[in-house]
């Protein structure tokens, strides 16, 4: 990096621009959007990990499958394929869970769960289209569970057309048929709506009661496999002797029973009359895995979503995986194949107390229906609040005094009611599965895009994922979608693309991050080689820009980097920098940071003069010749970094192109133009190979050392400094470096309280750094003793602070980040300002003085 020449640094990610607001008095960041969304009414208590994530996720994943379809899966597929099917299903959802955990720990989540994660990562069009698909998935899932509950009720209480019980139950009293089933489903759905209208808090209490019931029922089921002796079970009344057996056996543990259940034996599903296959059974079984988003759907109702969602979801996934496998093995060892294929409610018949399983089926299925309904309403509310479909969804924004989106609940209820007309559980199972698989693939894609884009604000505290897990999740979801039903999968993708185009034209401009922009910005993020050369047009025979432009293009090609090249003619460095700051960049990719070499007397060490760049010739334009030997060389000619003696208003500068007054004017101009400024000093001493060997440290001093009387650790400048240090730590070469944050403290002040606030801030910003406390009472005392003017600090104080910085570590850091104060308003003090910076950074080694004006840090996702 040149020690004298201005450099332009390109913004790395749109998602870290124009967001974040930090109040110094509270020492913690706050998003403006959060302030705007805070309602005046008192909010109900938020939910913790267990009530808000673990219970809803467990109940959603158990529901129909664990009680009504686990036997169906084993009976059709056999034990081997059932275990293989569970492994495939849980592999897919595990990859997605890792992505969900990564995104959910990357900032504060708001209402909307998976939609919120995807939209804030991939932009409104893609996020909105997936959000609508996820809404429909939850709608269909709710209808699926309602139909499952209706089926369970009719199995126990239903009577056939001739007045006989379907299962021989003496309690049979409910008529059956399509319209009767629709009526029962409507009543059950109405009950779910009433609970959801009250709010998430009452929903959490209801689900906890259901959770206790389900756990008790599961316990009795496991006990029954060991306690119940041989038993003959009467098959449902839909069969007669002429069509096959009317009864089947629960044999208890027998090797013959196990051997008869290990291989696949696909038959016609007696509820739909459709021949089953691996794909159709997988579609039904996978519904037991689609509940992984139940916790994230409640993100707006959780106390700490970033903490609760990863822990609660992983706990629920592991628990259900163990239960499903244990049940599959026990069922294979104890139940006839006919029993599994022809009686989906056989767990009731073999239980130690029959009614208990019935209660468990009703409770878990009702809970899953409510979970999907409330999840759909939260997603719809988030879509409406983001105005993605204009006025079409504006009514869904309305909430009650407690914040419950009651209009969204009613709209979701209407959609679920429409799906109930399908009539059969297995009929919509494939559609629900494909919708959820599409959403899971989108979550994996969002995480993959953020990881590949190296977005500076993507710093999840959950690190047990890689881009490989994201790719595997996407591939697994895509393959299973088309294996289940290629027509439904293709139609779903086409529908999603149609929604994407619709939202593109209807949605307003948003301030969210666009992953496409982050990927583009990722391609232009370098500051090492671009320089600004200022020409005096009066002494040049012709316009030199074209030849210089060709030289820069050749250099960019040779270095294999992506960058914009902008040249300008000016009569001074200051005017040239102003021009470049105005004209540089393209569209949204405009520079927001100016990097300058420090103004001192050390000769510049230009990277372009490195021997590896032998194609570049550093000669004056007038000395270029047409030597035939040079005709094959690229046109890469640059003027020398310094010319002869320069004279200006500030005096004689001995080979420099500008004086100290003009140098500080450049800094002041950039700040006035709302550009961040970084001054690089002693980087000519930076040896990359040696600096990155062994323990590597990056020291950060986020306090304004020139103003010890007003030191604050949370302002825009200090946070921008932290962000740059964190970005450096995220690059591949610096990932092993350890950030050290130095906290200057005075005796008598609350050290523990200040350190705790700083630790909390770092946790909120997902930054890992060691906090080192530095007593500086003697330095502060020296400042007050020697201070003759309230607007400046003494040289003795600056020398003492410089020594304080040097004395902190036995091993010097690879680079230091220091707070760069704003230049004084009085231009006559520019020389003093530059001298203060020189004394402060003298002999510190590679140092970056940084002044930030762009709020680049936010705790929002």
Buried (B, 14 or more C-beta within 10 A) or exposed (E): BBBBBBBBBBBBBBBBBEBBBBEEEEBBBBBBBBEEEEEEEEEBEBBBBBBBBBBBBBBBBBBBBBBBBBBBBBBBBBBEBBBBBBEBBBEBBBBBBBBBBBBBBBBBBBBBBBBBBBBBBBBBBBBBBBBBBBBBBBBBBBBBBBBBBBBBBBBBBBBBEEEEBBBEBEEBEBBBEEEBBBBBBBEBBEEBBEBBBBBBBBBBEBBBEBBEBBEBBBEBBEEBBEEBEEBEBBBBBEBEEEEEEEBBBBBBEBEEBBEBBBEBBBEEBBBBEEEBBBBBBBBBBBBBBBBBBBBBBBBBBBEBBBBBBBBBBBBBBEBBBEBBBEBBBBBBBBBBBBBBBBBBBBBBBBBEEEEBBBBBBBBBBBBBBBBBBBBBBBBBBBBBBBBBBEEEBEEBBEBBEBBBBBBBBBBBBEBBBEBBEBBBBBBBBBBBBBBBBBBBBBBBBBBBBBBBBBBBBBBBBBEEBBBEBBBBBBBBBBEBBBBBBEEBBEEBBEBBEEBBEBBBEBBEEBEBBBBBBBBBBBEBBBBEBBBBBBBEEEEEEEEBBEBBBBBBBBBBEBBEBEBBBBBBBBEBBBBBBBBBBEEBBEEEBBBBBBBBBBBBEEEBBBBBBEEEBEEBBBEEBEEEEEEEEEEEBBBBBBBEBBEEEBEBEBEEBEBBBBBBBBBBBBBBBBBEBEBBBBBBBBBBEBEEEEBEEEEBBBBBBBBBBBBBEEBBBBBBBBBBBBBBBBBBBBEEEBEEBBBBBBBBBBEEEEBEEBBEBBBEBBBBBBBEBEBBBBEBEEBBBBBEEEBEEEEBBBEBBBBBBBEBBEEBEEEBBBBBBBBBBBBBEEEEBBBBBBBBBBBBBBEBBBBBBBBBBBBBBBBBB
